[in-house]
Amino acid sequence: MLERYGHGGDVWTAEEKFGRGREQFLDFSSNMNPFGPPDAVEEVLRSGWKNIVRYPDPAVRELRGKIAAKYGVPAESVLVGNGAAELIDLIVRVLQPEVTALARPSFSEYEDAVLKTGGRIHGIPLRAEHCFRLQKADAEEALKRSDLLFLGQPNNPTGRLIPQELLNDLAGSGHPLILDEAFLDFVPDEKNVTLLRLAAESRHVAVIRSMTKFYAIPGARLGFIVAHPDVIGRMSRLQVPWSVNYFAQLIGCAVLEDEAFHAKIISWLQEESPWLAAGLAGLGLEVTPSDTNYLLCALPEQSPINVRILQEEMGRRGVLIRDASLFEGLGTRYFRTAVKLRSDNERMLAALSDVLKAAQAGEISLERGGR
């Protein structure tokens, strides 16, 4: 299984499994901006390396200040972390919910964090007949049955935003709400959708952001959370000292200032995502409409193969996709693919077409497995 450690993007496992060098794979299993980091990242690494002999700022003051200025929130409402993963863990440890309502499917680390603290889960169903959008009745039921809502905005792996009116209702309910806006940077109307400013003032709402996806810096491990200063203080006291290393802090400061880079990514995605969705649908796949930079797809109901075999056959062809059946609430037909540059998307579609044709011809099947 490629998701041996619970995530996509594991080219090390792919290398072991398929016998190719890591650099030979097209990785559609993780959802990074395909242009790579802004140019400023290279300059930061070149010019800042001598300062590695110093400890990083334990309070991450410069980066917190830049985040505060960019999003119009007080610096005391911002905590920077070692990726969004650390912040998910910290906020749950601080709030200690007995019952947390999570969408099904959604990012597995929400549930992992809750279970580590001894909490229980109330699942909120996201249904294919509603294109996996959160429904008001299900959200209202979750409010009754939980003491915390933890939702992706947009959700992973479905790529769907919470309807704005429903989101406003949830945020104004007084019920504790954590929003994971890790992929919201890719949404053109981000400024009118984000709840960052509300989170800075509210005692009930917290918003987590990842900087690794949009700026393609997963190796730097960088994210931040905005919440009421009291919540931030409690999280900070639990955080490991020097959690955010020196280079991550420098990189974060540099990328936030690159507005041209941001505009370029938004423009590219608005063109490329519909093109790729149409290409996938043209192969007979069911494609969920997406508000961000990845697409949830399903094999036809009568497909002779399941997603496990599809993933293996694609890997043999040098293309990695995410087995979405591993997300609770999805069946064995589902996979997730990133949106990449046109030439890479064309190669991925060609590999998919090859596998699907081989399956229809009986060369691959559930009984026979991959070659």
C-alpha positions in Angstrom: 0.0 0.0 0.0 1.4 3.4 -1.0 -0.3 5.2 1.9 1.7 3.1 4.4 2.1 6.2 6.7 -1.4 7.5 6.1 -0.7 10.2 3.4 0.0 10.7 -0.2 3.3 12.0 -1.5 5.3 9.1 -0.2 7.7 8.6 -3.1 10.1 6.6 -0.9 7.5 3.8 -0.5 6.7 4.1 -4.3 10.4 3.6 -5.0 10.5 0.4 -2.9 7.3 -0.9 -4.4 7.8 -0.2 -8.1 11.6 -0.3 -8.4 11.9 3.2 -10.0 13.9 6.1 -8.7 11.9 8.7 -6.8 12.5 11.4 -9.4 10.9 9.2 -12.1 7.4 9.4 -10.7 4.7 11.9 -11.4 3.2 12.4 -8.0 -0.6 13.2 -8.3 -1.1 11.7 -4.8 -0.2 15.0 -3.0 -1.8 18.3 -3.7 1.1 20.8 -4.1 1.2 23.8 -6.4 3.1 22.3 -9.4 5.2 25.3 -10.2 7.3 24.8 -7.1 8.2 27.4 -4.5 8.5 31.1 -5.3 12.0 32.2 -6.4 12.5 34.0 -3.0 12.8 30.6 -1.3 16.1 29.8 -3.2 17.5 33.2 -2.2 16.5 32.7 1.4 18.4 29.4 1.5 21.4 30.8 -0.2 21.8 33.9 1.9 20.7 32.6 5.3 22.6 29.4 5.7 25.4 30.9 7.9 22.8 31.7 10.5 22.0 28.0 11.1 24.5 28.3 14.0 21.9 30.3 15.9 18.7 29.1 17.5 15.5 30.2 15.7 13.2 32.8 17.3 11.2 30.8 19.8 8.3 33.2 19.5 8.4 33.4 15.7 7.9 37.1 15.9 8.7 38.3 12.4 6.6 35.7 10.7 3.7 36.1 13.1 3.8 39.8 12.4 3.7 39.3 8.6 0.8 36.8 8.9 -1.0 39.3 11.1 -0.5 42.1 8.7 -1.5 40.1 5.6 -4.7 38.8 7.1 -5.7 41.8 9.3 -5.6 40.0 12.6 -3.7 40.7 15.9 -0.3 39.0 16.2 -1.3 37.7 19.6 -4.1 35.7 17.8 -1.5 33.8 15.7 0.5 30.7 16.5 2.9 29.3 13.9 3.6 25.6 13.9 5.6 22.8 12.4 3.0 22.3 9.6 -0.8 22.2 10.1 -0.4 18.7 11.6 1.2 20.0 14.8 -1.5 22.6 15.1 -4.3 20.1 14.7 -2.8 18.1 17.5 -2.3 21.1 19.8 -5.8 22.6 19.4 -7.4 19.3 20.2 -5.2 18.8 23.2 -6.2 22.2 24.5 -9.9 21.9 23.9 -10.2 18.2 25.1 -13.5 17.5 23.4 -15.6 14.5 24.5 -17.3 14.2 21.2 -16.0 15.7 17.9 -18.1 15.9 14.8 -16.1 15.2 11.6 -17.2 15.0 8.0 -17.1 11.6 6.4 -14.9 11.5 4.4 -12.3 14.0 5.7 -8.6 14.3 6.5 -7.7 11.5 8.8 -5.5 13.5 11.2 -8.5 15.2 12.7 -9.7 11.9 13.9 -6.2 10.8 15.0 -5.9 13.9 17.1 -9.2 13.3 18.8 -8.6 9.6 19.5 -5.2 10.4 21.1 -7.0 12.5 23.7 -9.6 9.8 24.4 -12.4 11.6 22.6 -15.1 10.1 20.5 -16.3 10.8 16.9 -19.6 11.7 15.5 -19.5 11.2 11.7 -21.3 13.7 9.5 -22.1 12.0 6.2 -21.1 13.7 2.9 -23.1 12.1 0.2 -22.3 11.5 -3.5 -25.9 12.5 -4.5 -25.2 16.0 -3.0 -21.8 16.1 -4.7 -20.3 15.7 -1.2 -21.4 19.1 0.0 -22.2 19.5 3.7 -26.0 19.6 4.2 -27.7 21.8 6.8 -29.7 19.0 8.4 -26.6 16.9 8.9 -24.7 19.9 10.4 -27.5 20.7 12.7 -27.6 17.1 14.0 -23.9 17.3 14.5 -24.3 20.4 16.7 -26.7 18.4 19.0 -24.4 15.4 19.2 -21.0 17.0 19.7 -19.1 19.5 21.7 -16.7 20.4 18.8 -17.1 20.6 15.0 -13.8 20.1 13.1 -14.3 20.7 9.4 -12.2 21.2 6.2 -12.8 24.3 4.3 -12.5 23.1 1.5 -12.8 19.5 2.6 -10.1 17.0 1.8 -10.5 14.7 -0.2 -13.7 16.0 -1.8 -12.5 19.5 -2.6 -15.8 21.1 -1.6 -16.4 24.3 0.3 -19.1 24.5 3.0 -22.0 26.6 1.6 -21.4 30.1 2.9 -24.8 30.6 4.5 -24.4 27.3 6.4 -20.8 28.2 7.4 -22.0 31.6 8.8 -24.7 29.8 10.8 -22.2 27.3 12.3 -19.7 30.1 13.1 -22.4 32.1 14.8 -23.9 29.3 16.8 -21.6 29.6 19.7 -20.6 25.9 19.3 -16.8 25.3 19.2 -15.7 25.2 15.6 -12.3 24.4 14.1 -11.9 25.1 10.3 -9.0 23.7 8.4 -8.4 26.2 5.6 -5.2 24.4 4.3 -6.3 24.7 0.7 -8.3 27.9 0.8 -5.4 29.8 -0.8 -6.4 28.2 -4.1 -9.9 29.6 -4.0 -10.2 32.9 -6.0 -12.6 34.4 -3.6 -10.5 33.4 -0.5 -10.8 36.9 1.1 -14.6 36.7 1.3 -14.6 33.1 2.4 -12.0 32.8 5.1 -13.0 33.1 8.8 -9.5 34.2 9.9 -10.7 37.6 11.2 -13.7 36.1 13.0 -11.4 33.5 14.6 -9.1 36.2 16.0 -12.0 37.7 18.0 -14.2 34.7 18.8 -13.8 32.3 21.7 -15.6 29.6 19.7 -13.9 29.6 16.3 -10.3 28.7 15.3 -8.8 28.5 11.8 -5.8 26.5 10.7 -3.8 27.3 7.6 -1.1 25.3 5.9 1.6 27.2 4.0 3.1 24.0 2.4 0.4 23.4 -0.2 0.1 26.7 -2.0 3.8 27.6 -1.8 5.0 24.0 -2.4 7.3 23.9 0.6 6.2 20.6 2.4 9.8 19.9 3.4 9.9 23.1 5.4 6.8 22.1 7.6 5.0 25.4 8.1 1.5 26.3 9.1 -0.4 28.7 11.4 -3.5 28.9 13.5 -5.6 32.0 14.3 -7.8 31.9 17.4 -8.6 34.0 20.5 -5.4 35.0 22.3 -6.4 32.9 25.3 -6.6 29.8 23.2 -3.3 30.7 21.5 -1.6 31.1 24.9 -2.8 27.7 26.0 -1.6 26.1 22.8 1.8 27.9 23.0 2.4 26.5 26.5 2.0 22.9 25.1 4.1 23.5 22.0 7.6 22.0 21.8 10.2 24.7 22.1 11.7 25.8 18.8 9.1 23.9 16.9 9.5 26.1 13.8 13.0 26.0 12.6 15.1 29.0 11.4 14.7 28.3 7.6 11.0 27.7 7.9 10.6 31.1 9.5 12.7 32.8 6.8 10.8 31.0 4.0 7.4 31.9 5.5 8.3 35.6 5.6 9.5 35.6 2.0 6.6 33.8 0.4 3.9 35.8 2.0 5.2 38.9 0.2 5.0 37.5 -3.3 1.6 38.7 -4.5 2.5 38.1 -8.2 3.1 34.4 -7.4 -0.3 34.1 -5.8 -2.0 35.7 -8.8 -0.2 33.3 -11.1 -1.3 30.2 -9.3 -5.0 31.3 -9.1 -5.0 32.1 -12.9 -3.4 28.7 -13.8 -5.8 26.7 -11.6 -9.0 28.4 -13.0 -8.0 27.2 -16.5 -6.4 23.8 -15.7 -8.8 22.3 -13.2 -11.8 22.4 -15.6 -9.6 21.0 -18.4 -8.4 18.1 -16.3 -11.9 17.4 -14.9 -13.3 17.2 -18.5 -10.4 14.8 -19.5 -11.2 12.5 -16.6 -14.9 12.5 -17.3 -14.1 11.7 -20.9 -12.5 8.5 -19.7 -15.9 7.5 -18.2 -14.9 8.4 -14.6 -17.2 10.2 -12.1 -15.6 13.5 -11.2 -16.8 15.5 -8.2 -16.8 19.3 -8.8 -13.9 20.8 -6.8 -13.3 24.3 -5.3 -9.6 23.7 -5.0 -6.5 22.1 -6.6 -7.5 18.4 -6.5 -10.3 16.2 -7.8 -12.1 13.3 -6.3 -12.9 10.7 -8.9 -14.7 7.3 -9.0 -14.4 4.3 -11.3 -17.7 3.3 -13.0 -19.9 1.2 -10.9 -19.4 -1.8 -13.2 -15.7 -1.4 -13.4 -13.8 -4.7 -13.5 -11.1 -3.3 -11.2 -11.1 -1.4 -7.9 -9.0 1.6 -6.9 -6.3 -0.6 -5.3 -5.6 -2.3 -8.6 -5.9 1.1 -10.4 -3.3 2.6 -8.1 -0.9 -0.3 -8.5 -1.2 -0.2 -12.3 -0.7 3.5 -12.4 2.3 3.2 -10.2 3.8 0.6 -12.6 3.4 3.3 -15.3 5.2 5.9 -13.1 2.1 7.9 -11.9 1.0 8.0 -8.3 -2.6 8.6 -7.3 -4.3 8.7 -3.9 -6.4 5.7 -2.9 -9.4 7.6 -1.5 -11.1 4.4 -0.3 -8.9 4.8 2.7 -10.9 7.8 3.7 -13.8 6.6 5.9 -17.1 7.2 4.0 -15.8 6.3 0.5 -15.9 3.0 -1.3 -13.4 1.1 -3.3 -14.1 3.0 -6.5 -12.7 6.3 -5.3 -9.3 8.0 -5.9 -8.0 11.5 -5.6 -5.7 13.3 -8.1 -3.9 16.6 -7.9 -4.2 19.2 -10.7 -0.7 19.7 -12.2 0.8 21.3 -15.3 -0.7 20.5 -18.6 2.0 18.2 -19.9 1.9 16.2 -16.6 -1.9 16.0 -16.7 -1.8 14.7 -20.2 0.7 12.0 -19.2 -1.6 11.0 -16.2 -4.7 10.9 -18.5 -2.8 8.7 -21.0 -1.8 6.3 -18.2 -5.3 6.2 -16.9 -6.7 5.5 -20.4 -4.2 2.6 -20.8 -5.2 1.0 -17.5 -8.9 1.4 -18.1 -8.6 -0.1 -21.6 -6.6 -3.0 -20.3 -9.3 -3.6 -17.6 -12.1 -3.6 -20.2 -10.1 -6.0 -22.3 -9.8 -8.4 -19.4 -6.1 -8.1 -19.1 -6.5 -6.7 -15.5 -9.3 -7.7 -13.2 -10.2 -8.2 -9.5 -9.5 -11.9 -9.9 -6.3 -11.6 -11.8 -5.0 -8.4 -10.2 -2.2 -6.4 -11.7 0.4 -7.8 -14.1 
